[in-house]
Amino acid sequence: MSADRPDRSDSVRTATRSLPLPRWATSIAVFAVITGGLVFVAWAKMDTVQITYAINDLVDEEERLAEEQRRLRTELAELRSPRNLEALASTLGLIPPEPGQVVVIGHESTALDPLLDEESARLGMGGGGEPLE
């Protein structure tokens, strides 16, 4: 009985056996994989170089902006200096204040209350700048 039926393991072996690829197809597949890898490495290297250039440009711009900020702060300090403000005030026709015209305001807001009340009374307004009825 076993002689009439072919061996089951032989039929499975022949069914699972793949046909061998021709040598040129294997060579092309290996060449394609290697070429793909080289293209990827070249692309990654070019991308890295471009990113490095962009970073260098940004660092240069940051240094330039920091220098401009230092220059502008120096210019602002010079413009705010009392000597410069006195010169500017004289060109605008301003004169130094008379004694009693300068009011120093402390931490409390009540320092100006007497002056504001006096000014409000002079203008005919009530306390806090409200018109009298």
KOLTIDREN-97307 format. One record per atom (N, C-alpha, C): residue number from 1; residue in one letter; x, y, z. Coordinates in Angstrom, 3 decimals. Layout:
<rs>
+-----+--------+----------+----------+----------+
! num ! residu !        u !        v !        w !
+-----+--------+----------+----------+----------+
! NUM !      A !        X !        Y !        Z !
...
+-----+--------+----------+----------+----------+
</rs>
This chain:
<rs>
+-----+--------+----------+----------+----------+
! num ! residu !        u !        v !        w !
+-----+--------+----------+----------+----------+
!   1 !      M !    0.804 !   -1.165 !    0.000 !
!   1 !      M !    0.000 !    0.000 !    0.000 !
!   1 !      M !    0.869 !    1.260 !    0.000 !
!   2 !      S !    1.911 !    1.227 !    0.693 !
!   2 !      S !    2.770 !    2.382 !    0.717 !
!   2 !      S !    3.519 !    2.527 !   -0.599 !
!   3 !      A !    3.638 !    1.434 !   -1.383 !
!   3 !      A !    4.335 !    1.528 !   -2.647 !
!   3 !      A !    3.477 !    2.206 !   -3.691 !
!   4 !      D !    2.147 !    2.115 !   -3.589 !
!   4 !      D !    1.270 !    2.725 !   -4.552 !
!   4 !      D !    1.150 !    4.235 !   -4.348 !
!   5 !      R !    1.202 !    4.656 !   -3.123 !
!   5 !      R !    1.073 !    6.105 !   -2.834 !
!   5 !      R !    2.447 !    6.745 !   -2.781 !
!   6 !      P !    2.553 !    7.863 !   -3.397 !
!   6 !      P !    3.848 !    8.540 !   -3.288 !
!   6 !      P !    4.048 !    9.029 !   -1.862 !
!   7 !      D !    5.283 !    9.122 !   -1.472 !
!   7 !      D !    5.620 !    9.576 !   -0.120 !
!   7 !      D !    5.176 !   11.023 !    0.058 !
!   8 !      R !    4.458 !   11.247 !    1.125 !
!   8 !      R !    3.888 !   12.577 !    1.393 !
!   8 !      R !    4.988 !   13.613 !    1.630 !
!   9 !      S !    6.060 !   13.240 !    2.251 !
!   9 !      S !    7.135 !   14.190 !    2.553 !
!   9 !      S !    7.828 !   14.658 !    1.279 !
!  10 !      D !    7.876 !   13.863 !    0.218 !
!  10 !      D !    8.488 !   14.286 !   -1.044 !
!  10 !      D !    7.640 !   15.352 !   -1.726 !
!  11 !      S !    6.310 !   15.187 !   -1.666 !
!  11 !      S !    5.446 !   16.163 !   -2.317 !
!  11 !      S !    5.491 !   17.495 !   -1.574 !
!  12 !      V !    5.633 !   17.455 !   -0.267 !
!  12 !      V !    5.734 !   18.691 !    0.504 !
!  12 !      V !    7.049 !   19.382 !    0.186 !
!  13 !      R !    8.102 !   18.609 !    0.063 !
!  13 !      R !    9.403 !   19.196 !   -0.241 !
!  13 !      R !    9.406 !   19.866 !   -1.599 !
!  14 !      T !    8.834 !   19.254 !   -2.580 !
!  14 !      T !    8.826 !   19.858 !   -3.903 !
!  14 !      T !    7.912 !   21.061 !   -3.954 !
!  15 !      A !    6.847 !   21.079 !   -3.166 !
!  15 !      A !    5.927 !   22.206 !   -3.178 !
!  15 !      A !    6.543 !   23.415 !   -2.474 !
!  16 !      T !    7.330 !   23.199 !   -1.446 !
!  16 !      T !    7.918 !   24.317 !   -0.710 !
!  16 !      T !    9.241 !   24.763 !   -1.293 !
!  17 !      R !    9.809 !   23.974 !   -2.129 !
!  17 !      R !   11.070 !   24.358 !   -2.747 !
!  17 !      R !   10.820 !   25.499 !   -3.710 !
!  18 !      S !   11.623 !   26.575 !   -3.584 !
!  18 !      S !   11.450 !   27.687 !   -4.510 !
!  18 !      S !   12.415 !   27.517 !   -5.657 !
!  19 !      L !   12.036 !   28.167 !   -6.725 !
!  19 !      L !   12.921 !   28.100 !   -7.877 !
!  19 !      L !   14.131 !   28.983 !   -7.605 !
!  20 !      P !   15.297 !   28.550 !   -7.924 !
!  20 !      P !   16.479 !   29.391 !   -7.666 !
!  20 !      P !   16.448 !   30.627 !   -8.564 !
!  21 !      L !   16.818 !   31.765 !   -7.940 !
!  21 !      L !   16.883 !   33.009 !   -8.717 !
!  21 !      L !   18.096 !   32.945 !   -9.628 !
!  22 !      P !   17.964 !   33.516 !  -10.775 !
!  22 !      P !   19.154 !   33.565 !  -11.631 !
!  22 !      P !   20.221 !   34.424 !  -10.965 !
!  23 !      R !   21.430 !   34.175 !  -11.305 !
!  23 !      R !   22.552 !   34.872 !  -10.682 !
!  23 !      R !   22.476 !   36.375 !  -10.947 !
!  24 !      W !   22.058 !   36.803 !  -12.105 !
!  24 !      W !   21.981 !   38.231 !  -12.424 !
!  24 !      W !   20.918 !   38.928 !  -11.581 !
!  25 !      A !   19.802 !   38.235 !  -11.251 !
!  25 !      A !   18.758 !   38.833 !  -10.431 !
!  25 !      A !   19.255 !   39.056 !   -9.007 !
!  26 !      T !   20.012 !   38.115 !   -8.491 !
!  26 !      T !   20.589 !   38.273 !   -7.153 !
!  26 !      T !   21.576 !   39.430 !   -7.150 !
!  27 !      S !   22.376 !   39.528 !   -8.183 !
!  27 !      S !   23.353 !   40.616 !   -8.274 !
!  27 !      S !   22.661 !   41.973 !   -8.344 !
!  28 !      I !   21.580 !   42.057 !   -9.106 !
!  28 !      I !   20.840 !   43.311 !   -9.218 !
!  28 !      I !   20.212 !   43.681 !   -7.881 !
!  29 !      A !   19.672 !   42.698 !   -7.164 !
!  29 !      A !   19.054 !   42.967 !   -5.861 !
!  29 !      A !   20.103 !   43.481 !   -4.870 !
!  30 !      V !   21.257 !   42.866 !   -4.830 !
!  30 !      V !   22.333 !   43.309 !   -3.927 !
!  30 !      V !   22.797 !   44.705 !   -4.342 !
!  31 !      F !   22.958 !   44.931 !   -5.626 !
!  31 !      F !   23.365 !   46.247 !   -6.115 !
!  31 !      F !   22.340 !   47.325 !   -5.734 !
!  32 !      A !   21.057 !   47.001 !   -5.854 !
!  32 !      A !   19.999 !   47.962 !   -5.517 !
!  32 !      A !   20.028 !   48.294 !   -4.024 !
!  33 !      V !   20.225 !   47.288 !   -3.186 !
!  33 !      V !   20.279 !   47.528 !   -1.734 !
!  33 !      V !   21.484 !   48.398 !   -1.387 !
!  34 !      I !   22.635 !   48.096 !   -1.963 !
!  34 !      I !   23.846 !   48.882 !   -1.683 !
!  34 !      I !   23.688 !   50.305 !   -2.202 !
!  35 !      T !   23.150 !   50.460 !   -3.400 !
!  35 !      T !   22.938 !   51.796 !   -3.965 !
!  35 !      T !   21.952 !   52.592 !   -3.112 !
!  36 !      G !   20.886 !   51.942 !   -2.681 !
!  36 !      G !   19.918 !   52.614 !   -1.813 !
!  36 !      G !   20.569 !   53.072 !   -0.514 !
!  37 !      G !   21.400 !   52.260 !    0.073 !
!  37 !      G !   22.113 !   52.642 !    1.294 !
!  37 !      G !   23.048 !   53.817 !    1.073 !
!  38 !      L !   23.775 !   53.788 !   -0.045 !
!  38 !      L !   24.689 !   54.895 !   -0.351 !
!  38 !      L !   23.937 !   56.200 !   -0.608 !
!  39 !      V !   22.807 !   56.104 !   -1.303 !
!  39 !      V !   21.999 !   57.303 !   -1.554 !
!  39 !      V !   21.485 !   57.866 !   -0.230 !
!  40 !      F !   21.047 !   56.995 !    0.668 !
!  40 !      F !   20.568 !   57.454 !    1.974 !
!  40 !      F !   21.690 !   58.129 !    2.762 !
!  41 !      V !   22.872 !   57.544 !    2.770 !
!  41 !      V !   24.014 !   58.129 !    3.498 !
!  41 !      V !   24.379 !   59.487 !    2.901 !
!  42 !      A !   24.375 !   59.594 !    1.576 !
!  42 !      A !   24.701 !   60.873 !    0.932 !
!  42 !      A !   23.639 !   61.921 !    1.257 !
!  43 !      W !   22.371 !   61.529 !    1.232 !
!  43 !      W !   21.293 !   62.463 !    1.567 !
!  43 !      W !   21.419 !   62.931 !    3.016 !
!  44 !      A !   21.699 !   61.992 !    3.924 !
!  44 !      A !   21.835 !   62.356 !    5.335 !
!  44 !      A !   23.019 !   63.304 !    5.535 !
!  45 !      K !   24.101 !   63.068 !    4.838 !
!  45 !      K !   25.281 !   63.936 !    4.955 !
!  45 !      K !   24.975 !   65.332 !    4.425 !
!  46 !      M !   24.304 !   65.431 !    3.287 !
!  46 !      M !   23.953 !   66.741 !    2.727 !
!  46 !      M !   22.992 !   67.480 !    3.652 !
!  47 !      D !   22.043 !   66.770 !    4.220 !
!  47 !      D !   21.096 !   67.390 !    5.149 !
!  47 !      D !   21.833 !   67.898 !    6.388 !
!  48 !      T !   22.784 !   67.123 !    6.868 !
!  48 !      T !   23.578 !   67.546 !    8.033 !
!  48 !      T !   24.384 !   68.799 !    7.711 !
!  49 !      V !   24.968 !   68.855 !    6.537 !
!  49 !      V !   25.751 !   70.030 !    6.140 !
!  49 !      V !   24.847 !   71.266 !    6.049 !
!  50 !      Q !   23.671 !   71.117 !    5.456 !
!  50 !      Q !   22.747 !   72.255 !    5.346 !
!  50 !      Q !   22.284 !   72.726 !    6.718 !
!  51 !      I !   22.001 !   71.808 !    7.619 !
!  51 !      I !   21.588 !   72.186 !    8.971 !
!  51 !      I !   22.729 !   72.888 !    9.694 !
!  52 !      T !   23.958 !   72.416 !    9.495 !
!  52 !      T !   25.120 !   73.052 !   10.124 !
!  52 !      T !   25.287 !   74.481 !    9.614 !
!  53 !      Y !   25.117 !   74.697 !    8.314 !
!  53 !      Y !   25.186 !   76.058 !    7.776 !
!  53 !      Y !   24.094 !   76.946 !    8.367 !
!  54 !      A !   22.893 !   76.406 !    8.493 !
!  54 !      A !   21.792 !   77.184 !    9.066 !
!  54 !      A !   22.083 !   77.543 !   10.521 !
!  55 !      I !   22.629 !   76.611 !   11.284 !
!  55 !      I !   22.980 !   76.888 !   12.681 !
!  55 !      I !   24.053 !   77.959 !   12.752 !
!  56 !      N !   25.067 !   77.868 !   11.903 !
!  56 !      N !   26.131 !   78.885 !   11.893 !
!  56 !      N !   25.575 !   80.263 !   11.546 !
!  57 !      D !   24.660 !   80.319 !   10.587 !
!  57 !      D !   24.039 !   81.603 !   10.236 !
!  57 !      D !   23.265 !   82.175 !   11.415 !
!  58 !      L !   22.542 !   81.316 !   12.131 !
!  58 !      L !   21.777 !   81.783 !   13.285 !
!  58 !      L !   22.693 !   82.251 !   14.420 !
!  59 !      V !   23.806 !   81.573 !   14.617 !
!  59 !      V !   24.763 !   81.992 !   15.653 !
!  59 !      V !   25.350 !   83.350 !   15.282 !
!  60 !      D !   25.689 !   83.531 !   14.003 !
!  60 !      D !   26.216 !   84.833 !   13.557 !
!  60 !      D !   25.178 !   85.936 !   13.756 !
!  61 !      E !   23.915 !   85.644 !   13.432 !
!  61 !      E !   22.862 !   86.643 !   13.609 !
!  61 !      E !   22.661 !   86.965 !   15.089 !
!  62 !      E !   22.749 !   85.947 !   15.939 !
!  62 !      E !   22.610 !   86.180 !   17.380 !
!  62 !      E !   23.721 !   87.093 !   17.891 !
!  63 !      E !   24.943 !   86.867 !   17.449 !
!  63 !      E !   26.064 !   87.722 !   17.852 !
!  63 !      E !   25.864 !   89.151 !   17.350 !
!  64 !      R !   25.387 !   89.285 !   16.124 !
!  64 !      R !   25.149 !   90.617 !   15.574 !
!  64 !      R !   24.057 !   91.347 !   16.358 !
!  65 !      L !   22.991 !   90.628 !   16.687 !
!  65 !      L !   21.897 !   91.237 !   17.445 !
!  65 !      L !   22.323 !   91.578 !   18.878 !
!  66 !      A !   23.165 !   90.739 !   19.481 !
!  66 !      A !   23.661 !   91.035 !   20.829 !
!  66 !      A !   24.530 !   92.290 !   20.802 !
!  67 !      E !   25.343 !   92.438 !   19.765 !
!  67 !      E !   26.169 !   93.643 !   19.642 !
!  67 !      E !   25.297 !   94.878 !   19.432 !
!  68 !      E !   24.260 !   94.750 !   18.600 !
!  68 !      E !   23.349 !   95.871 !   18.383 !
!  68 !      E !   22.606 !   96.227 !   19.674 !
!  69 !      Q !   22.233 !   95.217 !   20.440 !
!  69 !      Q !   21.561 !   95.481 !   21.719 !
!  69 !      Q !   22.488 !   96.232 !   22.672 !
!  70 !      R !   23.760 !   95.825 !   22.745 !
!  70 !      R !   24.727 !   96.545 !   23.593 !
!  70 !      R !   24.870 !   97.985 !   23.141 !
!  71 !      R !   24.945 !   98.194 !   21.832 !
!  71 !      R !   25.087 !   99.546 !   21.301 !
!  71 !      R !   23.861 !  100.397 !   21.636 !
!  72 !      L !   22.669 !   99.826 !   21.470 !
!  72 !      L !   21.443 !  100.569 !   21.749 !
!  72 !      L !   21.289 !  100.874 !   23.242 !
!  73 !      R !   21.699 !   99.947 !   24.094 !
!  73 !      R !   21.634 !  100.213 !   25.538 !
!  73 !      R !   22.585 !  101.331 !   25.924 !
!  74 !      T !   23.763 !  101.348 !   25.315 !
!  74 !      T !   24.709 !  102.430 !   25.582 !
!  74 !      T !   24.134 !  103.762 !   25.117 !
!  75 !      E !   23.536 !  103.759 !   23.937 !
!  75 !      E !   22.930 !  104.983 !   23.412 !
!  75 !      E !   21.777 !  105.452 !   24.300 !
!  76 !      L !   20.962 !  104.530 !   24.785 !
!  76 !      L !   19.854 !  104.885 !   25.667 !
!  76 !      L !   20.366 !  105.471 !   26.982 !
!  77 !      A !   21.410 !  104.877 !   27.536 !
!  77 !      A !   21.979 !  105.403 !   28.774 !
!  77 !      A !   22.524 !  106.806 !   28.557 !
!  78 !      E !   23.135 !  107.024 !   27.396 !
!  78 !      E !   23.659 !  108.356 !   27.086 !
!  78 !      E !   22.524 !  109.368 !   26.934 !
!  79 !      L !   21.447 !  108.971 !   26.267 !
!  79 !      L !   20.318 !  109.887 !   26.080 !
!  79 !      L !   19.597 !  110.192 !   27.399 !
!  80 !      R !   19.604 !  109.253 !   28.333 !
!  80 !      R !   18.951 !  109.467 !   29.612 !
!  80 !      R !   19.836 !  110.171 !   30.638 !
!  81 !      S !   21.066 !  110.401 !   30.303 !
!  81 !      S !   21.984 !  111.011 !   31.271 !
!  81 !      S !   21.523 !  112.437 !   31.608 !
!  82 !      P !   21.697 !  112.866 !   32.855 !
!  82 !      P !   21.271 !  114.214 !   33.252 !
!  82 !      P !   21.935 !  115.312 !   32.418 !
!  83 !      R !   23.197 !  115.148 !   32.070 !
!  83 !      R !   23.902 !  116.150 !   31.263 !
!  83 !      R !   23.222 !  116.318 !   29.907 !
!  84 !      N !   22.862 !  115.213 !   29.275 !
!  84 !      N !   22.186 !  115.274 !   27.972 !
!  84 !      N !   20.788 !  115.874 !   28.124 !
!  85 !      L !   20.071 !  115.497 !   29.185 !
!  85 !      L !   18.726 !  116.037 !   29.390 !
!  85 !      L !   18.758 !  117.544 !   29.651 !
!  86 !      E !   19.775 !  118.023 !   30.374 !
!  86 !      E !   19.900 !  119.464 !   30.610 !
!  86 !      E !   20.143 !  120.201 !   29.296 !
!  87 !      A !   21.014 !  119.640 !   28.458 !
!  87 !      A !   21.293 !  120.276 !   27.170 !
!  87 !      A !   20.039 !  120.280 !   26.294 !
!  88 !      L !   19.303 !  119.198 !   26.294 !
!  88 !      L !   18.088 !  119.102 !   25.495 !
!  88 !      L !   17.015 !  120.062 !   26.024 !
!  89 !      A !   16.919 !  120.170 !   27.340 !
!  89 !      A !   15.929 !  121.075 !   27.935 !
!  89 !      A !   16.219 !  122.523 !   27.563 !
!  90 !      S !   17.489 !  122.901 !   27.556 !
!  90 !      S !   17.815 !  124.292 !   27.210 !
!  90 !      S !   17.520 !  124.577 !   25.743 !
!  91 !      T !   17.687 !  123.598 !   24.869 !
!  91 !      T !   17.360 !  123.823 !   23.456 !
!  91 !      T !   15.854 !  123.938 !   23.251 !
!  92 !      L !   15.071 !  123.344 !   24.152 !
!  92 !      L !   13.616 !  123.427 !   24.055 !
!  92 !      L !   13.053 !  124.649 !   24.782 !
!  93 !      G !   13.933 !  125.414 !   25.398 !
!  93 !      G !   13.495 !  126.622 !   26.089 !
!  93 !      G !   13.001 !  126.375 !   27.502 !
!  94 !      L !   13.308 !  125.230 !   28.054 !
!  94 !      L !   12.894 !  124.928 !   29.420 !
!  94 !      L !   13.897 !  125.542 !   30.394 !
!  95 !      I !   13.424 !  125.903 !   31.573 !
!  95 !      I !   14.302 !  126.502 !   32.584 !
!  95 !      I !   14.241 !  125.639 !   33.833 !
!  96 !      P !   15.264 !  125.745 !   34.685 !
!  96 !      P !   15.246 !  124.951 !   35.925 !
!  96 !      P !   14.058 !  125.365 !   36.795 !
!  97 !      P !   13.518 !  124.456 !   37.601 !
!  97 !      P !   12.354 !  124.780 !   38.433 !
!  97 !      P !   12.741 !  125.719 !   39.579 !
!  98 !      E !   11.770 !  126.504 !   39.988 !
!  98 !      E !   11.947 !  127.393 !   41.140 !
!  98 !      E !   11.851 !  126.544 !   42.406 !
!  99 !      P !   12.429 !  127.046 !   43.497 !
!  99 !      P !   12.261 !  126.313 !   44.756 !
!  99 !      P !   10.775 !  126.214 !   45.094 !
! 100 !      G !   10.340 !  125.066 !   45.526 !
! 100 !      G !    8.947 !  124.836 !   45.862 !
! 100 !      G !    8.143 !  124.233 !   44.715 !
! 101 !      Q !    8.682 !  124.276 !   43.501 !
! 101 !      Q !    7.977 !  123.672 !   42.365 !
! 101 !      Q !    8.234 !  122.172 !   42.263 !
! 102 !      V !    9.268 !  121.720 !   42.908 !
! 102 !      V !    9.611 !  120.302 !   42.838 !
! 102 !      V !    8.939 !  119.590 !   44.002 !
! 103 !      V !    8.172 !  118.575 !   43.706 !
! 103 !      V !    7.512 !  117.768 !   44.726 !
! 103 !      V !    8.076 !  116.363 !   44.637 !
! 104 !      V !    8.616 !  115.900 !   45.732 !
! 104 !      V !    9.150 !  114.537 !   45.771 !
! 104 !      V !    8.049 !  113.635 !   46.268 !
! 105 !      I !    7.731 !  112.632 !   45.483 !
! 105 !      I !    6.659 !  111.711 !   45.835 !
! 105 !      I !    7.289 !  110.483 !   46.463 !
! 106 !      G !    6.839 !  110.168 !   47.653 !
! 106 !      G !    7.351 !  108.991 !   48.344 !
! 106 !      G !    6.545 !  107.769 !   47.991 !
! 107 !      H !    6.597 !  106.785 !   48.851 !
! 107 !      H !    5.866 !  105.540 !   48.618 !
! 107 !      H !    4.372 !  105.726 !   48.824 !
! 108 !      E !    4.006 !  106.734 !   49.585 !
! 108 !      E !    2.579 !  106.969 !   49.840 !
! 108 !      E !    2.032 !  107.943 !   48.804 !
! 109 !      S !    0.844 !  107.681 !   48.326 !
! 109 !      S !    0.244 !  108.549 !   47.320 !
! 109 !      S !   -0.348 !  109.817 !   47.936 !
! 110 !      T !   -0.368 !  109.928 !   49.256 !
! 110 !      T !   -0.964 !  111.088 !   49.908 !
! 110 !      T !   -0.081 !  112.314 !   49.833 !
! 111 !      A !    1.152 !  112.180 !   49.321 !
! 111 !      A !    2.057 !  113.323 !   49.254 !
! 111 !      A !    1.508 !  114.401 !   48.335 !
! 112 !      L !    0.770 !  114.043 !   47.314 !
! 112 !      L !    0.244 !  115.008 !   46.359 !
! 112 !      L !   -1.148 !  115.520 !   46.726 !
! 113 !      D !   -1.812 !  114.915 !   47.689 !
! 113 !      D !   -3.185 !  115.308 !   48.016 !
! 113 !      D !   -3.355 !  116.796 !   48.294 !
! 114 !      P !   -2.516 !  117.435 !   49.135 !
! 114 !      P !   -2.713 !  118.868 !   49.372 !
! 114 !      P !   -2.556 !  119.689 !   48.094 !
! 115 !      L !   -1.603 !  119.334 !   47.266 !
! 115 !      L !   -1.400 !  120.081 !   46.025 !
! 115 !      L !   -2.571 !  119.889 !   45.073 !
! 116 !      L !   -3.083 !  118.666 !   44.973 !
! 116 !      L !   -4.215 !  118.407 !   44.088 !
! 116 !      L !   -5.468 !  119.112 !   44.584 !
! 117 !      D !   -5.677 !  119.102 !   45.908 !
! 117 !      D !   -6.846 !  119.790 !   46.448 !
! 117 !      D !   -6.763 !  121.291 !   46.188 !
! 118 !      E !   -5.548 !  121.850 !   46.338 !
! 118 !      E !   -5.350 !  123.284 !   46.090 !
! 118 !      E !   -5.619 !  123.619 !   44.629 !
! 119 !      E !   -5.121 !  122.794 !   43.713 !
! 119 !      E !   -5.323 !  123.015 !   42.279 !
! 119 !      E !   -6.791 !  122.843 !   41.920 !
! 120 !      S !   -7.437 !  121.831 !   42.500 !
! 120 !      S !   -8.863 !  121.606 !   42.229 !
! 120 !      S !   -9.708 !  122.779 !   42.706 !
! 121 !      A !   -9.375 !  123.326 !   43.869 !
! 121 !      A !  -10.127 !  124.472 !   44.397 !
! 121 !      A !   -9.924 !  125.680 !   43.501 !
! 122 !      R !   -8.721 !  125.858 !   43.007 !
! 122 !      R !   -8.425 !  126.985 !   42.136 !
! 122 !      R !   -9.208 !  126.880 !   40.833 !
! 123 !      L !   -9.396 !  125.678 !   40.317 !
! 123 !      L !  -10.114 !  125.476 !   39.060 !
! 123 !      L !  -11.622 !  125.335 !   39.275 !
! 124 !      G !  -12.051 !  125.361 !   40.532 !
! 124 !      G !  -13.482 !  125.253 !   40.810 !
! 124 !      G !  -13.983 !  123.832 !   40.779 !
! 125 !      M !  -13.124 !  122.887 !   41.096 !
! 125 !      M !  -13.526 !  121.481 !   41.113 !
! 125 !      M !  -13.465 !  120.980 !   42.546 !
! 126 !      G !  -14.172 !  119.910 !   42.788 !
! 126 !      G !  -14.157 !  119.299 !   44.109 !
! 126 !      G !  -12.921 !  118.430 !   44.263 !
! 127 !      G !  -12.791 !  117.809 !   45.400 !
! 127 !      G !  -11.665 !  116.901 !   45.638 !
! 127 !      G !  -11.636 !  115.768 !   44.628 !
! 128 !      G !  -10.468 !  115.386 !   44.199 !
! 128 !      G !  -10.331 !  114.316 !   43.216 !
! 128 !      G !  -10.626 !  114.757 !   41.803 !
! 129 !      G !  -10.728 !  116.075 !   41.539 !
! 129 !      G !  -10.908 !  116.573 !   40.195 !
! 129 !      G !  -12.345 !  116.557 !   39.701 !
! 130 !      E !  -13.316 !  116.341 !   40.608 !
! 130 !      E !  -14.725 !  116.319 !   40.180 !
! 130 !      E !  -15.289 !  117.736 !   40.202 !
! 131 !      P !  -16.087 !  118.147 !   39.220 !
! 131 !      P !  -16.656 !  119.495 !   39.217 !
! 131 !      P !  -17.620 !  119.702 !   40.385 !
! 132 !      L !  -17.599 !  120.905 !   40.915 !
! 132 !      L !  -18.536 !  121.252 !   41.995 !
! 132 !      L !  -19.917 !  121.487 !   41.409 !
! 133 !      E !  -20.957 !  121.108 !   42.134 !
! 133 !      E !  -22.334 !  121.314 !   41.654 !
! 133 !      E !  -22.957 !  122.512 !   42.248 !
+-----+--------+----------+----------+----------+
</rs>
